């Protein structure tokens, strides 16, 4: 179980449920997980993580630290390969790189 705290809100990511302050999704109903980060968010290491369900419901974890780790761990709970995340951003130079890459092709930094 993971506990993610943002100021006054607490988010939980368990092996069965994704829990926000006002709603819950079951992991088997999870259809996709996506992340958004602004340039300032990449610099600070924070972002938003969105969990979409098959029924059309979704939960947002807003302003969380290390959103990449949350996306990878939640996708591994569902059995979705971690490389299926699409594009991610390099923490050092900010360039877009494929989700499964281990090094940035632009600056060579470890992802």
C-alpha positions in Angstrom: 0.0 0.0 0.0 1.2 3.5 -0.8 0.2 6.7 0.8 0.6 9.9 -1.1 0.0 13.2 0.7 -0.6 16.6 -0.9 -1.1 19.3 1.6 -4.4 18.3 3.2 -5.4 15.5 0.8 -4.3 11.9 1.1 -4.3 9.5 -1.8 -4.0 5.7 -1.4 -2.8 3.2 -4.0 -3.3 -0.4 -2.9 -3.2 -3.7 -4.8 -7.0 -3.7 -4.9 -8.2 -0.1 -5.0 -7.2 3.5 -5.9 -8.6 5.8 -3.3 -8.9 9.6 -3.4 -10.6 11.9 -0.9 -14.0 11.6 -2.6 -14.0 8.5 -4.8 -12.6 5.0 -5.3 -11.7 2.8 -8.3 -11.1 -0.9 -8.3 -7.8 -2.0 -9.8 -9.4 -4.7 -12.1 -11.6 -1.9 -13.6 -8.6 0.3 -14.4 -8.3 1.0 -18.2 -5.4 3.5 -18.3 -3.1 5.6 -16.2 -1.7 8.9 -17.5 0.5 11.7 -16.2 0.7 15.4 -16.9 3.6 17.6 -15.9 4.2 21.3 -16.7 7.8 22.6 -17.1 7.7 24.0 -13.6 6.3 20.7 -12.4 9.1 18.7 -14.0 11.6 21.1 -12.4 10.0 20.5 -9.0 9.4 16.8 -9.5 5.6 17.0 -9.2 2.7 16.4 -11.5 -0.9 15.1 -11.8 -1.7 11.4 -12.3 -5.1 10.4 -13.8 -6.6 6.9 -13.4 -9.3 6.0 -16.0 -11.8 3.2 -15.5 -13.7 1.1 -18.1 -17.0 2.7 -17.0 -15.8 6.2 -17.8 -15.0 7.2 -14.2 -11.7 8.7 -13.3 -9.6 9.8 -10.3 -7.0 12.5 -10.3 -4.0 12.6 -7.9 -3.1 16.3 -8.1 0.3 17.8 -7.4 2.0 14.6 -6.3 5.8 14.0 -6.0 7.4 11.4 -8.3 4.4 11.0 -10.6 6.4 8.6 -12.9 6.8 6.1 -10.0 3.1 6.2 -9.3 2.2 5.6 -13.0 4.7 2.7 -13.2 3.6 1.1 -10.0 -0.1 1.4 -10.8 0.3 -0.1 -14.2 2.2 -3.0 -12.8 -0.7 -3.6 -10.4 -3.1 -4.0 -13.4 -0.6 -6.1 -15.4 -0.1 -3.4 -18.1 3.6 -3.4 -19.2 5.4 -0.3 -17.8 6.6 0.6 -21.3 3.1 1.1 -22.6 2.9 4.6 -21.0 3.5 6.4 -24.3 5.7 9.4 -24.0 7.4 10.7 -20.9 9.6 13.7 -20.3 13.3 13.7 -19.3 13.9 15.2 -15.9 17.1 16.8 -16.9 16.6 18.4 -20.4 12.7 18.2 -20.7 12.7 16.4 -24.0 10.0 13.8 -24.8 11.1 10.2 -24.8 9.4 6.9 -25.2 7.9 5.5 -22.0 10.0 2.3 -21.9 13.4 4.0 -22.5 16.1 3.9 -19.8 18.2 6.7 -21.1 17.3 10.0 -22.7 18.3 10.1 -26.4 18.9 13.9 -26.3 21.1 14.3 -23.2 22.0 10.7 -22.2 20.6 11.0 -18.7 19.2 7.9 -16.9 15.4 8.1 -16.8 
